[in-house]
Every structure is written in structure tokens, then in C-alpha cells.
Amino acid sequence: MASVTVRAADQGPLATPPAYDVVLPSAVVAANVRNLLRSALGLAYRIETSGESLVPRRGPVILVCQHVAVLDGAVLLAASPRPVHLMAGQLSAGGAGDRILRALGQLPFDQDHPDRESLHQAAALLVAGRAVAMFPEGRCGTGEVTHLRHPVAYLVAATGAPIVPVAVQGTRGPGGAADRAPRRRSTVGLSFGAPRTVPVEGHPARRAVLARVGERVRQVLADHVAAVTGPAGRAAWSAEADTR
């Protein structure tokens, strides 16, 4: 792991406190985790992706993905065209699960009770030109992205990093169960959208400003998900999957 000092001039319009030291997860470990997950999931499922060329290969970026099943995080890590640090739900409250996630280059994060340290660490990763991924809904939902938590708005406002919307398909278990893995050899897919820079109007430390930023992020993600998983998108994806 590397230690960096993030200062107000580094992180964009939001700086609270003005400077702080942050230990960054290993980029090498994150890349190795991606490769291992890609191999492991490839043995169990057919992974289909689209839009990979739209994801910037360098510089800060926030991958925002809708959340429909427990397998989403593993698929996102494995199928991303560049190594990412996932802001993952805590496996245990501050216990061994968190330490395991950090050792794997990820960021334990509880969106119900976001802590300043984790947000600063994510911001520092973006300042360092890394890619951060998160599920801004917080919990598994219907896939329609009807709500969004504030942490993603904080990161967008604090760093100015562009967002890339990501839609996931096929990760639910039999009967549409969100807490079960899909059948072996079934097809799971990710669709990456074009990067978008979200404008920040007003001081980003204000709740009203974060609410506006968050709504813009939500709309970008919801529009992308609707285009991919709507009737036309589902038909195209299913037809392509059936030919493989």
C-alpha cells in the first residue's frame, strides 16, 4: 500500500479537512484480483460485455452500477476493462471481513453509515488517477435505479471525476432471487456507458448541492440501465447470448 497526502488543490472544490494522509490500496493487488476473478467466474458463467472501449484507460473515473444481486460486485470487478477498487458493503462490522477486503485492494464501505475515512480514501484513489466502482443505490434493488445515496455525489463533487454508468444483467439466481447465484453456464453481462462529467453548481459541501449532483448521477445511470435492460436492450442481449 502507498501513502499519499491529499490537499485542497488536489481534490477539487470540496476539501474537509484541507489536507490529510491516506493509505491507498494496492493497484497491483486490485489487478491480480480482477484477473483471478475473471478466470474463476469464467469457469462457471459466460461473461458478456459491451462498451468496454468507452471506459477511460487512464485517469480518475467512477464506475456507477445498478445493484440487483449479490454476484454483481464480483462480476463488475472481473469484467471491468481496467482494475478498479470497489466500495463494497462491509462483510462484518469493522472485523475480519473488512481486513480481507482491504487486503484484496477493495474499500469496505457501509452506505447506511458512511464514514469520513472511507470517503477520503476513495477520493484519494481518484486523485491518484485510479478507478473506483460503487453501487450508489446501496442495496440490491429492482434494477430501475429509483433512488441513490449521497456518497457518490460527495465523490463526484469532491474530485470532479467523470462517471461511467454500468448496467448488469443475468446475475440473479433461479426465480429472480437476488441472494442466490445464477445457474452454472448461464450468461451474465455488463454494459458500460460513455463517461459523463457531472456539473457541480454551488458549494459542494451543502446538502442541496449534493442532492442535485446525486440526482444527475442517478438519472445518467437510470437512463443507461433503461436503454440496456428495456425491451429492445433485453432482446438484443438475449439474442447475442443465445448465439454463443
JOZIUR-V613006 format. One record per helix or strand of 2 or more residues. SS is the DSSP state (2 for helix, 1 for strand). FROM is the first residue (numbers start at 1). TO is the last residue. If there is no record, write none. Layout:
ss=[SS,SS]
from=[FROM,FROM]
to=[TO,TO]
This chain:
ss=[1,2,1,2,1,2,1,2,1,2,1,2,2,1,2,1,2,1,2,2]
from=[2,8,19,27,46,52,61,72,85,96,107,111,116,131,151,162,174,187,207,231]
to=[7,11,24,44,50,54,65,79,88,103,108,113,127,134,159,169,176,196,229,242]
